[in-house]
Amino acid sequence: MALDNVLASIDANLDRSLERLFALLRIPSVSTDPSFAAECRRAADWLVTELGALGFDASVRPTRGHPMVVAHSREAGAGPRVLFYGHYDVQPPVPLEQWKTPPFEPRLVEENGRKQIVARGAADDKGQLMTFVEACRAFVAVEGKLPVPVTILFEGEEETGSPSLKPFLDANRKELKADVALVCDTDMWDAETPAVTTMLRGLVLEEVIVQGASHDLHSGLFGGPAVNAIHVLARVLAEIHGPDGRVAIPGFYEGVGELDPEIRAQWTSLKFDERRFLGDIGLTKPAGEAGRHILELMWARPTCDANGIIGGYTGEGSKTVIPARASAKVSFRLVGDQNPAAVRDNFRAFVRARLPADCKAEFISHGASPALRLPLTSPYLAKTRAALEAEFGRPAVLKGSGGSIPIVGSFKHDLGMDSLLVGFGLDDDRIHSPNEKYDLSSFRKGARSWARILAALAQ
Amino acid sequence: MALDNVLASIDANLDRSLERLFALLRIPSVSTDPSFAAECRRAADWLVTELGALGFDASVRPTRGHPMVVAHSREAGAGPRVLFYGHYDVQPPVPLEQWKTPPFEPRLVEENGRKQIVARGAADDKGQLMTFVEACRAFVAVEGKLPVPVTILFEGEEETGSPSLKPFLDANRKELKADVALVCDTDMWDAETPAVTTMLRGLVLEEVIVQGASHDLHSGLFGGPAVNAIHVLARVLAEIHGPDGRVAIPGFYEGVGELDPEIRAQWTSLKFDERRFLGDIGLTKPAGEAGRHILELMWARPTCDANGIIGGYTGEGSKTVIPARASAKVSFRLVGDQNPAAVRDNFRAFVRARLPADCKAEFISHGASPALRLPLTSPYLAKTRAALEAEFGRPAVLKGSGGSIPIVGSFKHDLGMDSLLVGFGLDDDRIHSPNEKYDLSSFRKGARSWARILAALAQ
């Protein structure tokens, strides 16, 4: 049987697949820092070369930011056209000193009996996107062509809120339109249980800079009458959350809605190990909104988190200064029908209403995207679930994700396409953190799963 | 008359005095950053060479931190021995980009019709200490000796809370004991009016580090149940001040006391230009405790200021991370009989009482010293006031200072010596801030004033 040969080819060539992934992981394609722009370009070029060698018509496509990679299969069976999406950019590796090995020198290590690929981007998203590339490679090697027509789209700005994505889709609508999108940037339920993600939180990224006096002041000579920008910013941040853990910004919960009782029952039945989950990150009790299941908090409730703060003297020792400026990066996770623009506007009004005399605030937007709920009636979902069950020997869980994948909204709203969110990450992958890893079994079974899914979609 | 010749010598040699000050200002003797230790040592060596050339028995004296400079006059008239104190260390020059010219390349510039020496340390304290050195130089040049026996003590850790000072005084008590101390690290009332400072605030320097999760987390995947160290720290900082501007830490106001009505009347009569004072720093309204005169807020009321804060991602763009750690540098200005150790302990208890589940706090002490009120009955004060009035043509104001000069407490408590706090800084000197300056007239009249004071003390 053809599929069996394809799966056997994936297994037989696993070492060489890993070598290719390591080559991609060695490129520090950090999209949030402009000084790494050339590395992002290098990652895009590398992917084009790889896809070209597989018989794709592949090219680097410029944007105002980091480039896109677009590739179309030249030879494929009949059947629905799929658009596969991934991103080649990665988060900054800071804090560097907490990495056990350098973030851009990938290694295969064994931990708790599991072989793991350790590097920045191993799981998010280079390891994941390469599962699909390796599945395609196996099909081409065994069959000479892909079972269904495939378009591949890799972007380089996912970690910065995908500013170029919507313009690019708008400008290339016809070329990119497919029958269904495949998106590989999500997790499994656990190391043995596959999952399809059907709910995604939205994201609003804001930066606020509070300015008080015209310059930093000596805290002895001016301490008392001089306003302190850190105090002002701290008070604003402190007031964002009420004692019940809810976000106190007026209008914030508009459009949130309560969870469907059936979904709630399903999630409760998953017997999620809250204690182990929190224990893995050094915690014992869930913070945030009181009285809600931890999966609901992560998948179906909105949040506000300060992602960074800086002001005044932060070097060695002490400096008796009253800082004139202090700034914070603040992000919101959205659910349901929350309107990103309204969330941003309400946040800014909330800050401005709390500025004392002589203080002003500037705001910088780093992106915004709404939440998404994907329809469970997609004709492609059943085939995907069956393919995953065949690979893992157990049914796929239908779950939510607290993270944001802006492209899924664009696929839906701009191209009229549903997305199948299938990924092989695990919740201990430490994405965005030091020592990010991707299980070798995720990589292997991921590639095998995509081979099965492509074959199933061709039926 | 001998004094007239000394004053004439100061004026005649002003350009060469400036050259010497510039040489000292070129040494980046930043005491708060260990990587500048060699520069601190170089500043100490430079001073020893200068004082040796003036006939002092001068030496660099090691401590556990930056060294002391001690110098004794070899030839002097009879009369009280004076101990002159200054510090050769300076604050870090950050933020560098706000300096119009490099901080360690001193320049003489003209602004608003005033010639100004611009450099880090120009006013705090290199320019000030050199006024005394130049006064001594003129006496030696004209008279061949000083009018009274002089010991000079320069330290290199004033900006870090003077950790080595007390051990050094304890170990060299006999050598350093004098009849009165002269301390030159304070301001004039204004550019035309000299001042003697008789009240000094104390200082407690703390650093607090809040730790939540074991590592930074993805704000999408973990946002909701994961505690955010920035939120916890922001809430603590926000709660330190009540809506009335008072510090809400229990026990904080123990020992503060109300201002003597006579002093209050004197300060009110000074017709302090609050509007101009605040306008110079970009403000219009005094912050802090409501209902108190601005001079009282700065000189006679305690404060708490966050001097720095940092946590999470603070680079370019955004990073959707829930930070595991956040830290702040916090300083307290003390007055009256406030106990520094009690203030520190109460602050730490205040923070600990506000830590939610799974959070802990570490504390680092960067120093502590009590407030000081100097007796107005010192037999040397009248002579000093008369000397200042002769130089400036108007009486000296007796004022307070919001800053801390720990040595004054040590002189009082360890050596049983009163200190005469006479300085020639101005409130627009931007000490601890970018573009620090010292008026050329402060430098010249400062040197002339010290010549007059030394002559008066010999009477």
Interface residues (C-beta under 8 A of the other chain):
Chain A: T32 D33 P34 Q91 P92 V94 P95 Q98 E159 T160 G161 D187 R201 L203 L205 E207 G212 A213 S214 H215 D216 L217 H218 S219 G220 L221 F222 G223 G224 P225 A226 V227 N228 I230 H231 L233 A234 R235 L237 A238 E239 I240 H241 L278 I281 G282 L283 T284 K285 P286 A287 G288 E289 I294 L297 M298 R301 T303 D305 A306 N307 G308 I309 I310 G311 G312 Y313 T314 G315 E316 G317 S318 K319 T320 V321 I322 P323 A324 A326 A328 K329 S331 R333 P356 A357 D358 H366 G367 S401 G402 G403 S404 D427 R430 I431 H432 S433 P434
Chain B: T32 D33 P34 Q91 P92 V94 P95 Q98 E159 T160 G161 D187 R201 L203 L205 E207 G212 A213 S214 H215 D216 L217 H218 S219 G220 L221 F222 G223 G224 P225 A226 V227 N228 I230 H231 L233 A234 R235 L237 A238 E239 I240 H241 L278 I281 G282 L283 T284 K285 P286 A287 G288 E289 I294 L297 M298 R301 T303 D305 A306 N307 G308 I309 I310 G311 G312 Y313 T314 G315 E316 G317 S318 K319 T320 V321 I322 P323 A324 A326 A328 K329 S331 R333 P356 A357 D358 H366 G367 S401 G402 G403 S404 D427 R430 I431 H432 S433 P434
